Amino acid sequence: MADTRIQHALETILEEDSGVSAIVSSRVYPLLRSTGSALPAITYQKIDGPRLQSHDGPSGTAHPRFQVNIWAKKYTEVVTLAERVRIALDGYSGTVGTVVIQAITLEDEADAMEAEDVEEMKMYGIRQDYFVWHEEPQT
């Protein structure tokens, strides 16, 4: 059975984009990266999951917000990777596996830190929030 999860589709887009994969290879993780795993890396999480409704009920279209977190050892590295992630995702539309994505739009971007003492962790981050408009599988 084909994977119909939007999460898997986002991960696939990032891992198959040559600009992104040249930097992170396949280090794209849901929610958390393993402690001590290699950098740079990307984590992502679903923030909310609204769905469109019609008078007849669910329309089959969802537009969840995803937060994509970009992590690197140097600030210049994280800025470069964040730009490549933006280029890969912002404005994307197409079909990934069986998931039909109508549009991905960047809504917000800011510096992020995983802990208060960046020097101790030696890691910098940028978070990007995207709305992902897609068709949901129907049973």
N, CA, C and O atoms as a GROMACS GRO file, in nm:
protein
  556
    1MET      N    1   0.084  -0.118   0.000
    1MET     CA    2   0.000   0.000   0.000
    1MET      C    3   0.089   0.125   0.000
    1MET      O    4   0.187   0.131   0.074
    2ALA      N    5   0.055   0.222  -0.081
    2ALA     CA    6   0.134   0.345  -0.092
    2ALA      C    7   0.118   0.430   0.033
    2ALA      O    8   0.012   0.431   0.097
    3ASP      N    9   0.224   0.503   0.068
    3ASP     CA   10   0.220   0.592   0.184
    3ASP      C   11   0.146   0.719   0.143
    3ASP      O   12   0.187   0.789   0.051
    4THR      N   13   0.036   0.748   0.212
    4THR     CA   14  -0.047   0.864   0.179
    4THR      C   15  -0.032   0.976   0.280
    4THR      O   16  -0.111   1.071   0.279
    5ARG      N   17   0.066   0.969   0.368
    5ARG     CA   18   0.085   1.071   0.471
    5ARG      C   19   0.154   1.194   0.413
    5ARG      O   20   0.253   1.183   0.341
    6ILE      N   21   0.102   1.310   0.446
    6ILE     CA   22   0.163   1.434   0.401
    6ILE      C   23   0.302   1.449   0.462
    6ILE      O   24   0.391   1.506   0.399
    7GLN      N   25   0.322   1.398   0.584
    7GLN     CA   26   0.454   1.405   0.647
    7GLN      C   27   0.559   1.335   0.562
    7GLN      O   28   0.668   1.388   0.541
    8HIS      N   29   0.527   1.217   0.513
    8HIS     CA   30   0.620   1.142   0.429
    8HIS      C   31   0.648   1.218   0.299
    8HIS      O   32   0.760   1.219   0.250
    9ALA      N   33   0.545   1.282   0.245
    9ALA     CA   34   0.563   1.359   0.121
    9ALA      C   35   0.659   1.476   0.142
    9ALA      O   36   0.745   1.500   0.058
   10LEU      N   37   0.645   1.548   0.253
   10LEU     CA   38   0.736   1.660   0.282
   10LEU      C   39   0.880   1.610   0.297
   10LEU      O   40   0.972   1.671   0.244
   11GLU      N   41   0.896   1.501   0.369
   11GLU     CA   42   1.030   1.445   0.388
   11GLU      C   43   1.090   1.405   0.253
   11GLU      O   44   1.209   1.429   0.228
   12THR      N   45   1.010   1.346   0.166
   12THR     CA   46   1.056   1.305   0.034
   12THR      C   47   1.099   1.426  -0.050
   12THR      O   48   1.203   1.422  -0.115
   13ILE      N   49   1.019   1.532  -0.048
   13ILE     CA   50   1.054   1.653  -0.123
   13ILE      C   51   1.191   1.704  -0.080
   13ILE      O   52   1.276   1.735  -0.163
   14LEU      N   53   1.212   1.712   0.051
   14LEU     CA   54   1.339   1.764   0.102
   14LEU      C   55   1.456   1.672   0.070
   14LEU      O   56   1.562   1.718   0.029
   15GLU      N   57   1.437   1.541   0.088
   15GLU     CA   58   1.546   1.447   0.063
   15GLU      C   59   1.580   1.434  -0.085
   15GLU      O   60   1.695   1.402  -0.119
   16GLU      N   61   1.484   1.458  -0.173
   16GLU     CA   62   1.509   1.444  -0.316
   16GLU      C   63   1.549   1.574  -0.384
   16GLU      O   64   1.587   1.574  -0.501
   17ASP      N   65   1.542   1.686  -0.312
   17ASP     CA   66   1.587   1.813  -0.368
   17ASP      C   67   1.740   1.815  -0.368
   17ASP      O   68   1.801   1.795  -0.263
   18SER      N   69   1.801   1.838  -0.483
   18SER     CA   70   1.947   1.829  -0.492
   18SER      C   71   2.018   1.935  -0.407
   18SER      O   72   2.124   1.908  -0.351
   19GLY      N   73   1.961   2.055  -0.398
   19GLY     CA   74   2.023   2.159  -0.317
   19GLY      C   75   2.022   2.128  -0.169
   19GLY      O   76   2.118   2.157  -0.098
   20VAL      N   77   1.913   2.068  -0.122
   20VAL     CA   78   1.901   2.030   0.020
   20VAL      C   79   1.983   1.906   0.048
   20VAL      O   80   2.060   1.903   0.144
   21SER      N   81   1.966   1.802  -0.033
   21SER     CA   82   2.034   1.675  -0.006
   21SER      C   83   2.185   1.686  -0.017
   21SER      O   84   2.257   1.608   0.044
   22ALA      N   85   2.235   1.782  -0.096
   22ALA     CA   86   2.380   1.802  -0.104
   22ALA      C   87   2.438   1.842   0.032
   22ALA      O   88   2.556   1.818   0.058
   23ILE      N   89   2.356   1.901   0.117
   23ILE     CA   90   2.402   1.945   0.249
   23ILE      C   91   2.365   1.845   0.360
   23ILE      O   92   2.448   1.817   0.446
   24VAL      N   93   2.242   1.792   0.358
   24VAL     CA   94   2.198   1.706   0.468
   24VAL      C   95   2.189   1.558   0.434
   24VAL      O   96   2.165   1.476   0.523
   25SER      N   97   2.208   1.522   0.309
   25SER     CA   98   2.192   1.384   0.266
   25SER      C   99   2.048   1.342   0.300
   25SER      O  100   1.953   1.401   0.248
   26SER      N  101   2.032   1.242   0.387
   26SER     CA  102   1.897   1.199   0.426
   26SER      C  103   1.868   1.232   0.573
   26SER      O  104   1.784   1.166   0.635
   27ARG      N  105   1.937   1.330   0.629
   27ARG     CA  106   1.917   1.367   0.770
   27ARG      C  107   1.797   1.462   0.785
   27ARG      O  108   1.812   1.578   0.823
   28VAL      N  109   1.679   1.408   0.753
   28VAL     CA  110   1.552   1.480   0.768
   28VAL      C  111   1.467   1.393   0.859
   28VAL      O  112   1.434   1.279   0.826
   29TYR      N  113   1.431   1.449   0.976
   29TYR     CA  114   1.368   1.368   1.082
   29TYR      C  115   1.235   1.428   1.127
   29TYR      O  116   1.221   1.549   1.135
   30PRO      N  117   1.136   1.342   1.156
   30PRO     CA  118   1.014   1.392   1.219
   30PRO      C  119   1.041   1.423   1.366
   30PRO      O  120   1.102   1.343   1.436
   31LEU      N  121   0.995   1.536   1.411
   31LEU     CA  122   1.000   1.582   1.550
   31LEU      C  123   1.140   1.607   1.605
   31LEU      O  124   1.175   1.723   1.629
   32LEU      N  125   1.220   1.504   1.625
   32LEU     CA  126   1.349   1.518   1.691
   32LEU      C  127   1.459   1.447   1.613
   32LEU      O  128   1.434   1.347   1.545
   33ARG      N  129   1.578   1.499   1.624
   33ARG     CA  130   1.692   1.424   1.572
   33ARG      C  131   1.757   1.354   1.689
   33ARG      O  132   1.748   1.401   1.802
   34SER      N  133   1.822   1.244   1.665
   34SER     CA  134   1.888   1.168   1.770
   34SER      C  135   2.002   1.249   1.831
   34SER      O  136   2.075   1.317   1.759
   35THR      N  137   2.016   1.242   1.961
   35THR     CA  138   2.125   1.311   2.029
   35THR      C  139   2.258   1.266   1.970
   35THR      O  140   2.284   1.146   1.957
   36GLY      N  141   2.340   1.362   1.935
   36GLY     CA  142   2.471   1.331   1.880
   36GLY      C  143   2.471   1.298   1.733
   36GLY      O  144   2.578   1.271   1.677
   37SER      N  145   2.354   1.300   1.666
   37SER     CA  146   2.353   1.271   1.523
   37SER      C  147   2.419   1.386   1.446
   37SER      O  148   2.430   1.498   1.496
   38ALA      N  149   2.463   1.356   1.327
   38ALA     CA  150   2.541   1.450   1.247
   38ALA      C  151   2.460   1.575   1.210
   38ALA      O  152   2.338   1.571   1.196
   39LEU      N  153   2.532   1.684   1.195
   39LEU     CA  154   2.476   1.810   1.148
   39LEU      C  155   2.546   1.845   1.017
   39LEU      O  156   2.658   1.800   0.994
   40PRO      N  157   2.483   1.924   0.932
   40PRO     CA  158   2.351   1.984   0.945
   40PRO      C  159   2.241   1.880   0.929
   40PRO      O  160   2.261   1.771   0.875
   41ALA      N  161   2.122   1.918   0.979
   41ALA     CA  162   2.007   1.829   0.975
   41ALA      C  163   1.879   1.912   0.974
   41ALA      O  164   1.881   2.032   1.000
   42ILE      N  165   1.770   1.846   0.943
   42ILE     CA  166   1.638   1.910   0.940
   42ILE      C  167   1.543   1.826   1.024
   42ILE      O  168   1.543   1.703   1.016
   43THR      N  169   1.462   1.893   1.105
   43THR     CA  170   1.350   1.828   1.174
   43THR      C  171   1.222   1.899   1.131
   43THR      O  172   1.226   2.015   1.090
   44TYR      N  173   1.110   1.830   1.141
   44TYR     CA  174   0.982   1.892   1.106
   44TYR      C  175   0.874   1.839   1.197
   44TYR      O  176   0.884   1.729   1.251
   45GLN      N  177   0.770   1.919   1.213
   45GLN     CA  178   0.656   1.877   1.295
   45GLN      C  179   0.530   1.945   1.246
   45GLN      O  180   0.533   2.057   1.195
   46LYS      N  181   0.419   1.876   1.264
   46LYS     CA  182   0.288   1.932   1.229
   46LYS      C  183   0.242   2.017   1.346
   46LYS      O  184   0.235   1.969   1.459
   47ILE      N  185   0.210   2.144   1.320
   47ILE     CA  186   0.167   2.237   1.424
   47ILE      C  187   0.017   2.234   1.442
   47ILE      O  188  -0.032   2.231   1.555
   48ASP      N  189  -0.057   2.233   1.334
   48ASP     CA  190  -0.202   2.219   1.340
   48ASP      C  191  -0.250   2.158   1.209
   48ASP      O  192  -0.174   2.148   1.113
   49GLY      N  193  -0.377   2.117   1.205
   49GLY     CA  194  -0.425   2.044   1.088
   49GLY      C  195  -0.565   2.079   1.044
   49GLY      O  196  -0.652   1.991   1.041
   50PRO      N  197  -0.592   2.205   1.010
   50PRO     CA  198  -0.728   2.239   0.966
   50PRO      C  199  -0.766   2.172   0.834
   50PRO      O  200  -0.681   2.142   0.750
   51ARG      N  201  -0.895   2.149   0.820
   51ARG     CA  202  -0.950   2.087   0.700
   51ARG      C  203  -1.066   2.172   0.651
   51ARG      O  204  -1.138   2.233   0.731
   52LEU      N  205  -1.084   2.176   0.519
   52LEU     CA  206  -1.196   2.250   0.462
   52LEU      C  207  -1.323   2.167   0.472
   52LEU      O  208  -1.321   2.046   0.452
   53GLN      N  209  -1.432   2.235   0.501
   53GLN     CA  210  -1.563   2.170   0.510
   53GLN      C  211  -1.657   2.237   0.411
   53GLN      O  212  -1.642   2.355   0.378
   54SER      N  213  -1.754   2.161   0.364
   54SER     CA  214  -1.860   2.216   0.280
   54SER      C  215  -1.993   2.183   0.349
   54SER      O  216  -1.994   2.122   0.455
   55HIS      N  217  -2.102   2.224   0.288
   55HIS     CA  218  -2.233   2.190   0.345
   55HIS      C  219  -2.256   2.040   0.351
   55HIS      O  220  -2.334   1.991   0.432
   56ASP      N  221  -2.186   1.966   0.265
   56ASP     CA  222  -2.200   1.820   0.259
   56ASP      C  223  -2.102   1.748   0.351
   56ASP      O  224  -2.103   1.625   0.358
   57GLY      N  225  -2.018   1.823   0.422
   57GLY     CA  226  -1.920   1.760   0.512
   57GLY      C  227  -1.778   1.787   0.467
   57GLY      O  228  -1.751   1.889   0.402
   58PRO      N  229  -1.687   1.697   0.500
   58PRO     CA  230  -1.546   1.718   0.464
   58PRO      C  231  -1.527   1.730   0.313
   58PRO      O  232  -1.584   1.654   0.236
   59SER      N  233  -1.445   1.828   0.273
   59SER     CA  234  -1.421   1.850   0.130
   59SER      C  235  -1.310   1.761   0.075
   59SER      O  236  -1.298   1.743  -0.046
   60GLY      N  237  -1.227   1.706   0.166
   60GLY     CA  238  -1.114   1.626   0.121
   60GLY      C  239  -0.987   1.706   0.106
   60GLY      O  240  -0.885   1.653   0.062
   61THR      N  241  -0.993   1.836   0.141
   61THR     CA  242  -0.874   1.922   0.133
   61THR      C  243  -0.833   1.964   0.273
   61THR      O  244  -0.916   2.007   0.353
   62ALA      N  245  -0.705   1.953   0.302
   62ALA     CA  246  -0.651   1.995   0.431
   62ALA      C  247  -0.543   2.100   0.406
   62ALA      O  248  -0.486   2.107   0.297
   63HIS      N  249  -0.516   2.181   0.508
   63HIS     CA  250  -0.409   2.280   0.495
   63HIS      C  251  -0.336   2.295   0.629
   63HIS      O  252  -0.340   2.400   0.693
   64PRO      N  253  -0.269   2.185   0.670
   64PRO     CA  254  -0.196   2.190   0.797
   64PRO      C  255  -0.078   2.286   0.790
   64PRO      O  256  -0.025   2.316   0.683
   65ARG      N  257  -0.038   2.332   0.909
   65ARG     CA  258   0.084   2.412   0.922
   65ARG      C  259   0.194   2.320   0.972
   65ARG      O  260   0.177   2.248   1.071
   66PHE      N  261   0.307   2.323   0.903
   66PHE     CA  262   0.425   2.247   0.944
   66PHE      C  263   0.537   2.343   0.981
   66PHE      O  264   0.558   2.444   0.915
   67GLN      N  265   0.607   2.310   1.088
   67GLN     CA  266   0.728   2.382   1.124
   67GLN      C  267   0.846   2.298   1.080
   67GLN      O  268   0.857   2.181   1.117
   68VAL      N  269   0.934   2.359   1.002
   68VAL     CA  270   1.056   2.294   0.956
   68VAL      C  271   1.171   2.362   1.029
   68VAL      O  272   1.187   2.484   1.020
   69ASN      N  273   1.251   2.284   1.100
   69ASN     CA  274   1.364   2.336   1.176
   69ASN      C  275   1.493   2.293   1.109
   69ASN      O  276   1.515   2.175   1.081
   70ILE      N  277   1.579   2.391   1.083
   70ILE     CA  278   1.706   2.366   1.016
   70ILE      C  279   1.816   2.385   1.119
   70ILE      O  280   1.817   2.486   1.189
   71TRP      N  281   1.909   2.289   1.131
   71TRP     CA  282   2.013   2.290   1.235
   71TRP      C  283   2.151   2.274   1.171
   71TRP      O  284   2.169   2.195   1.079
   72ALA      N  285   2.248   2.350   1.222
   72ALA     CA  286   2.386   2.339   1.174
   72ALA      C  287   2.481   2.387   1.284
   72ALA      O  288   2.440   2.450   1.381
   73LYS      N  289   2.609   2.355   1.267
   73LYS     CA  290   2.711   2.394   1.366
   73LYS      C  291   2.751   2.540   1.354
   73LYS      O  292   2.796   2.600   1.451
   74LYS      N  293   2.736   2.598   1.234
   74LYS     CA  294   2.773   2.738   1.213
   74LYS      C  295   2.650   2.814   1.164
   74LYS      O  296   2.566   2.760   1.092
   75TYR      N  297   2.643   2.940   1.204
   75TYR     CA  298   2.529   3.022   1.163
   75TYR      C  299   2.524   3.038   1.011
   75TYR      O  300   2.417   3.033   0.952
   76THR      N  301   2.638   3.057   0.948
   76THR     CA  302   2.641   3.073   0.803
   76THR      C  303   2.589   2.946   0.732
   76THR      O  304   2.525   2.955   0.628
   77GLU      N  305   2.618   2.829   0.790
   77GLU     CA  306   2.569   2.704   0.733
   77GLU      C  307   2.417   2.693   0.744
   77GLU      O  308   2.350   2.651   0.650
   78VAL      N  309   2.363   2.732   0.860
   78VAL     CA  310   2.219   2.720   0.880
   78VAL      C  311   2.143   2.818   0.790
   78VAL      O  312   2.034   2.786   0.742
   79VAL      N  313   2.200   2.936   0.766
   79VAL     CA  314   2.137   3.032   0.676
   79VAL      C  315   2.135   2.979   0.533
   79VAL      O  316   2.034   2.991   0.464
   80THR      N  317   2.245   2.921   0.488
   80THR     CA  318   2.252   2.864   0.353
   80THR      C  319   2.152   2.750   0.336
   80THR      O  320   2.081   2.744   0.236
   81LEU      N  321   2.147   2.660   0.434
   81LEU     CA  322   2.054   2.547   0.425
   81LEU      C  323   1.910   2.595   0.430
   81LEU      O  324   1.825   2.543   0.357
   82ALA      N  325   1.879   2.692   0.514
   82ALA     CA  326   1.742   2.745   0.524
   82ALA      C  327   1.698   2.802   0.389
   82ALA      O  328   1.582   2.785   0.349
   83GLU      N  329   1.787   2.868   0.320
   83GLU     CA  330   1.754   2.923   0.188
   83GLU      C  331   1.723   2.810   0.089
   83GLU      O  332   1.631   2.822   0.009
   84ARG      N  333   1.800   2.703   0.095
   84ARG     CA  334   1.775   2.589   0.005
   84ARG      C  335   1.643   2.519   0.038
   84ARG      O  336   1.571   2.476  -0.052
   85VAL      N  337   1.610   2.509   0.166
   85VAL     CA  338   1.481   2.451   0.207
   85VAL      C  339   1.367   2.538   0.155
   85VAL      O  340   1.268   2.487   0.102
   86ARG      N  341   1.381   2.671   0.170
   86ARG     CA  342   1.278   2.763   0.122
   86ARG      C  343   1.258   2.746  -0.029
   86ARG      O  344   1.144   2.740  -0.076
   87ILE      N  345   1.366   2.738  -0.103
   87ILE     CA  346   1.356   2.721  -0.248
   87ILE      C  347   1.288   2.589  -0.284
   87ILE      O  348   1.210   2.583  -0.379
   88ALA      N  349   1.316   2.483  -0.208
   88ALA     CA  350   1.256   2.352  -0.235
   88ALA      C  351   1.106   2.348  -0.203
   88ALA      O  352   1.030   2.285  -0.276
   89LEU      N  353   1.064   2.416  -0.096
   89LEU     CA  354   0.926   2.402  -0.050
   89LEU      C  355   0.833   2.515  -0.091
   89LEU      O  356   0.721   2.489  -0.134
   90ASP      N  357   0.877   2.640  -0.079
   90ASP     CA  358   0.787   2.754  -0.101
   90ASP      C  359   0.741   2.759  -0.247
   90ASP      O  360   0.823   2.772  -0.339
   91GLY      N  361   0.611   2.748  -0.267
   91GLY     CA  362   0.555   2.748  -0.402
   91GLY      C  363   0.543   2.611  -0.465
   91GLY      O  364   0.497   2.599  -0.578
   92TYR      N  365   0.584   2.506  -0.393
   92TYR     CA  366   0.579   2.371  -0.448
   92TYR      C  367   0.433   2.328  -0.471
   92TYR      O  368   0.345   2.358  -0.391
   93SER      N  369   0.410   2.259  -0.581
   93SER     CA  370   0.285   2.188  -0.606
   93SER      C  371   0.319   2.068  -0.691
   93SER      O  372   0.410   2.072  -0.774
   94GLY      N  373   0.246   1.959  -0.670
   94GLY     CA  374   0.272   1.837  -0.746
   94GLY      C  375   0.227   1.715  -0.669
   94GLY      O  376   0.166   1.727  -0.563
   95THR      N  377   0.258   1.599  -0.723
   95THR     CA  378   0.219   1.473  -0.661
   95THR      C  379   0.346   1.401  -0.615
   95THR      O  380   0.440   1.384  -0.691
   96VAL      N  381   0.345   1.360  -0.489
   96VAL     CA  382   0.456   1.286  -0.429
   96VAL      C  383   0.400   1.150  -0.389
   96VAL      O  384   0.320   1.140  -0.296
   97GLY      N  385   0.443   1.045  -0.460
   97GLY     CA  386   0.380   0.915  -0.439
   97GLY      C  387   0.234   0.926  -0.480
   97GLY      O  388   0.204   0.949  -0.597
   98THR      N  389   0.144   0.909  -0.384
   98THR     CA  390   0.001   0.926  -0.412
   98THR      C  391  -0.056   1.051  -0.348
   98THR      O  392  -0.177   1.073  -0.353
   99VAL      N  393   0.028   1.134  -0.288
   99VAL     CA  394  -0.017   1.256  -0.220
   99VAL      C  395  -0.020   1.372  -0.319
   99VAL      O  396   0.083   1.408  -0.376
  100VAL      N  397  -0.137   1.430  -0.337
  100VAL     CA  398  -0.153   1.545  -0.426
  100VAL      C  399  -0.141   1.672  -0.342
  100VAL      O  400  -0.224   1.700  -0.256
  101ILE      N  401  -0.034   1.748  -0.370
  101ILE     CA  402  -0.010   1.873  -0.299
  101ILE      C  403  -0.050   1.987  -0.392
  101ILE      O  404   0.005   2.003  -0.502
  102GLN      N  405  -0.147   2.066  -0.346
  102GLN     CA  406  -0.194   2.178  -0.427
  102GLN      C  407  -0.100   2.297  -0.418
  102GLN      O  408  -0.074   2.364  -0.517
  103ALA      N  409  -0.048   2.324  -0.297
  103ALA     CA  410   0.045   2.436  -0.280
  103ALA      C  411   0.110   2.429  -0.143
  103ALA      O  412   0.047   2.390  -0.045
  104ILE      N  413   0.236   2.468  -0.138
  104ILE     CA  414   0.306   2.487  -0.012
  104ILE      C  415   0.349   2.634  -0.008
  104ILE      O  416   0.410   2.684  -0.103
  105THR      N  417   0.315   2.702   0.102
  105THR     CA  418   0.350   2.843   0.113
  105THR      C  419   0.422   2.870   0.244
  105THR      O  420   0.379   2.825   0.351
  106LEU      N  421   0.532   2.944   0.235
  106LEU     CA  422   0.607   2.985   0.353
  106LEU      C  423   0.530   3.098   0.421
  106LEU      O  424   0.497   3.198   0.358
  107GLU      N  425   0.502   3.082   0.550
  107GLU     CA  426   0.427   3.181   0.625
  107GLU      C  427   0.512   3.262   0.721
  107GLU      O  428   0.480   3.378   0.749
  108ASP      N  429   0.620   3.203   0.774
  108ASP     CA  430   0.700   3.272   0.874
  108ASP      C  431   0.836   3.207   0.881
  108ASP      O  432   0.852   3.089   0.848
  109GLU      N  433   0.936   3.284   0.925
  109GLU     CA  434   1.072   3.232   0.940
  109GLU      C  435   1.141   3.311   1.049
  109GLU      O  436   1.126   3.433   1.056
  110ALA      N  437   1.217   3.243   1.134
  110ALA     CA  438   1.290   3.311   1.242
  110ALA      C  439   1.405   3.224   1.288
  110ALA      O  440   1.406   3.103   1.268
  111ASP      N  441   1.504   3.289   1.351
  111ASP     CA  442   1.612   3.213   1.413
  111ASP      C  443   1.554   3.130   1.527
  111ASP      O  444   1.456   3.170   1.591
  112ALA      N  445   1.616   3.015   1.552
  112ALA     CA  446   1.568   2.926   1.659
  112ALA      C  447   1.689   2.870   1.733
  112ALA      O  448   1.797   2.856   1.677
  113MET      N  449   1.668   2.838   1.858
  113MET     CA  450   1.771   2.772   1.938
  113MET      C  451   1.706   2.655   2.010
  113MET      O  452   1.593   2.664   2.056
  114GLU      N  453   1.780   2.545   2.018
  114GLU     CA  454   1.727   2.427   2.086
  114GLU      C  455   1.747   2.439   2.237
  114GLU      O  456   1.677   2.372   2.314
  115ALA      N  457   1.839   2.523   2.279
  115ALA     CA  458   1.862   2.545   2.422
  115ALA      C  459   1.911   2.689   2.439
  115ALA      O  460   1.944   2.755   2.340
  116GLU      N  461   1.915   2.736   2.561
  116GLU     CA  462   1.952   2.875   2.585
  116GLU      C  463   2.099   2.904   2.559
  116GLU      O  464   2.134   3.016   2.521
  117ASP      N  465   2.186   2.806   2.579
  117ASP     CA  466   2.328   2.831   2.563
  117ASP      C  467   2.378   2.769   2.433
  117ASP      O  468   2.418   2.653   2.429
  118VAL      N  469   2.375   2.848   2.326
  118VAL     CA  470   2.417   2.798   2.195
  118VAL      C  471   2.564   2.760   2.195
  118VAL      O  472   2.601   2.659   2.134
  119GLU      N  473   2.648   2.837   2.262
  119GLU     CA  474   2.791   2.806   2.263
  119GLU      C  475   2.818   2.669   2.324
  119GLU      O  476   2.907   2.596   2.279
  120GLU      N  477   2.743   2.634   2.426
  120GLU     CA  478   2.759   2.502   2.488
  120GLU      C  479   2.718   2.390   2.393
  120GLU      O  480   2.782   2.285   2.387
  121MET      N  481   2.612   2.414   2.318
  121MET     CA  482   2.560   2.313   2.226
  121MET      C  483   2.632   2.316   2.092
  121MET      O  484   2.637   2.214   2.022
  122LYS      N  485   2.686   2.430   2.055
  122LYS     CA  486   2.751   2.447   1.926
  122LYS      C  487   2.655   2.414   1.811
  122LYS      O  488   2.690   2.343   1.717
  123MET      N  489   2.532   2.468   1.822
  123MET     CA  490   2.432   2.442   1.719
  123MET      C  491   2.343   2.566   1.701
  123MET      O  492   2.301   2.628   1.799
  124TYR      N  493   2.317   2.599   1.575
  124TYR     CA  494   2.231   2.712   1.542
  124TYR      C  495   2.111   2.660   1.465
  124TYR      O  496   2.118   2.557   1.399
  125GLY      N  497   2.000   2.734   1.473
  125GLY     CA  498   1.880   2.690   1.405
  125GLY      C  499   1.801   2.802   1.343
  125GLY      O  500   1.811   2.918   1.384
  126ILE      N  501   1.723   2.767   1.242
  126ILE     CA  502   1.624   2.854   1.182
  126ILE      C  503   1.497   2.772   1.169
  126ILE      O  504   1.500   2.657   1.124
  127ARG      N  505   1.385   2.831   1.208
  127ARG     CA  506   1.257   2.762   1.190
  127ARG      C  507   1.178   2.831   1.080
  127ARG      O  508   1.180   2.953   1.067
  128GLN      N  509   1.110   2.750   1.002
  128GLN     CA  510   1.024   2.800   0.895
  128GLN      C  511   0.887   2.735   0.913
  128GLN      O  512   0.877   2.615   0.936
  129ASP      N  513   0.781   2.816   0.901
  129ASP     CA  514   0.644   2.765   0.909
  129ASP      C  515   0.581   2.768   0.770
  129ASP      O  516   0.584   2.870   0.700
  130TYR      N  517   0.525   2.655   0.732
  130TYR     CA  518   0.462   2.640   0.601
  130TYR      C  519   0.318   2.595   0.614
  130TYR      O  520   0.286   2.514   0.701
  131PHE      N  521   0.229   2.648   0.528
  131PHE     CA  522   0.097   2.589   0.508
  131PHE      C  523   0.110   2.494   0.391
  131PHE      O  524   0.167   2.528   0.288
  132VAL      N  525   0.055   2.374   0.408
  132VAL     CA  526   0.063   2.271   0.304
  132VAL      C  527  -0.079   2.232   0.264
  132VAL      O  528  -0.146   2.157   0.336
  133TRP      N  529  -0.124   2.283   0.151
  133TRP     CA  530  -0.258   2.252   0.099
  133TRP      C  531  -0.250   2.121   0.021
  133TRP      O  532  -0.174   2.110  -0.075
  134HIS      N  533  -0.328   2.022   0.063
  134HIS     CA  534  -0.322   1.892  -0.004
  134HIS      C  535  -0.455   1.819   0.004
  134HIS      O  536  -0.540   1.848   0.088
  135GLU      N  537  -0.470   1.723  -0.087
  135GLU     CA  538  -0.587   1.638  -0.087
  135GLU      C  539  -0.564   1.524   0.011
  135GLU      O  540  -0.457   1.465   0.014
  136GLU      N  541  -0.667   1.495   0.090
  136GLU     CA  542  -0.657   1.384   0.184
  136GLU      C  543  -0.710   1.256   0.120
  136GLU      O  544  -0.801   1.261   0.037
  137PRO      N  545  -0.653   1.142   0.159
  137PRO     CA  546  -0.705   1.016   0.106
  137PRO      C  547  -0.849   0.994   0.152
  137PRO      O  548  -0.885   1.025   0.265
  138GLN      N  549  -0.929   0.941   0.062
  138GLN     CA  550  -1.069   0.910   0.095
  138GLN      C  551  -1.084   0.759   0.110
  138GLN      O  552  -1.029   0.682   0.032
  139THR      N  553  -1.159   0.720   0.209
  139THR     CA  554  -1.180   0.576   0.230
  139THR      C  555  -1.287   0.521   0.141
  139THR      O  556  -1.316   0.401   0.147
   0.00000   0.00000   0.00000
